[in-house]
Amino acid sequence: MRCSASSAIRYLFLVGIHVKPGMRDWRQRELIEASGYIIEGNRFIEGLTMLSVDLNPKRKRENPLLWIFDPLERDPGYSRERFFNMQAAWLDGLLYLAVASGDEPWNGLLVCTSHDRQAGLLHAYPALVPHPVLGKWLYVSQSHPEFETVVQDMVALARERDPRMGVVPGKRKRSPDVIEMKASSAKRKK
């Protein structure tokens, strides 16, 4: 790709390489060539393949584990929604599975269940463990050697509406102190 010097300098600025017009020619040339452009006369020619640049860093990145929900998409009762920093699979109004792709312990599959229904799943699938933060849900890390096998089995169980899985998320509970504080601040505003 050929472009004018000013276009190349504008692009380099966007990706974090600041080439100022007042810089010495050799310093400009060094920065520009280091960024993958070749200078031919007073024009720049793209030398190396340039990386794509996300110009909107606030945009949420797509969860790489969404492939887990692919077998559920044909189910008429299926819906997928954002659930905090995870993507969650809902079947017939119940929350069955969630996937997270962050740092541990938020990097894998979460099986939505309750304490009283965990034992059967833990016995049948030793790779599942209670989640360290959300103890009532079970978790298998993406780094676990049996991750894909367990994921396939959990999705199959969810499609069959296994009674050991699926929860109705409760309403957020507020402590009496928070309720009182909100009520008193509302009175002050009036």
Helices and strands as residue ranges (DSSP letters): E 2-3, H 5-14, H 25-34, E 37-40, E 43-46, G 66-72, E 78-83, E 86-91, E 94-101, E 107-111, G 115-117, H 118-124, E 129-130, E 138-141, H 147-159, H 176-189
